[in-house]
Amino acid sequence: MLSPHYNLFGGVRIGAKIGLTELIFRSEKRRDLLIFLKDRPRSIDEIQAHLHVNSVSILPQLKKLKDRKLVIQKDRTYELSTMGKAIVDRMAPLLETLEVLEDNFDYWSQRNLEGIPPVLRSRIGDLKNCKLIRPDLSHMFELDPEYVENLLISRQVFGFSSYFHPSFIPLYLEIAKREAEISIMLTEPVLKRFKTDYLEDLRTLINFEHVNLSLFTKDPKLAGFTVTDRFFLLTVLPKIKFFEHESLLSFRPEALRWGTDLFSHMQKEAVQVKEI
């Protein structure tokens, strides 16, 4: 039996209703319009200015949303209906997540995301507009200059690492001397390596009152990250074994909160190191 929405030649009947998913996501104008109405009612002038459209192109889209009871018109303003709000509240995180993954698709698609807790994977949309740090072969084992520059002027630093880098301890010593609040979390192999190669510097570092060192005893499945009052740098392990030191850098407040929450989550499983 033919669907009532289709004619004998397989085409959609004129006037047939389309599903809500198709209504929302098939049109970028309708999708952006719904997001724009999320916070408060908007006038037609505000809608046109924000979406960079004229009335001829946006009024038909508004009519479709009104017909499906997602948008309500009150005088000269438009607002989301109760059903529209329920949809848009869930739609925004999805779109933000898609935007993050598309912006750096090659990076995310080649990474093992098991080290990111599910609660933070669901908030991956907070990492919008990250800059991909990709060192060339001649600088593969050097710290990124932008990272170092911002780290040195940070007042609060949370750092985690599951890999050894010879510059870490000298760099953190320099920050500690500038009286920044520092919390460092290391895996056991990395801590052992620092004890072997930088024992005195490590002891000097943890003797600062504003420096806290902890040991993460589980398999983190995460290369490392740094979050400060200025930036967030995330390094996720690749699915393959070759570690190319690629990272994502962000200065957005949402990313800083995401990174701080990640550190707090991992710190629950860590053990404080009081002496070396």
ABEGO torsion letter per residue (X at the ends): XBBAABBAAGBBBBGBBBBAAAAAAABAAAAAAAAAAAABBBBAAAAAAAAGBBAAAAAAAAAAAAAAGABBBBEABBBBBAAAAAAAAAAAAAAAAAAAAAABAAAAAABBAAABBAAAAAAAAAABGBBBBBBBAAAAABBBAAAAAAAAABABBBBBBABBBAAAAAAAAAAAAAGBBBBBBBBAAAAAAAAAAAAAAAAAAAABAABBBBBBABBAGBAEBBBBAABBBBBBBBABABBAGBBBBBABAAAAAAAAAAAAAAAAABBBBABX
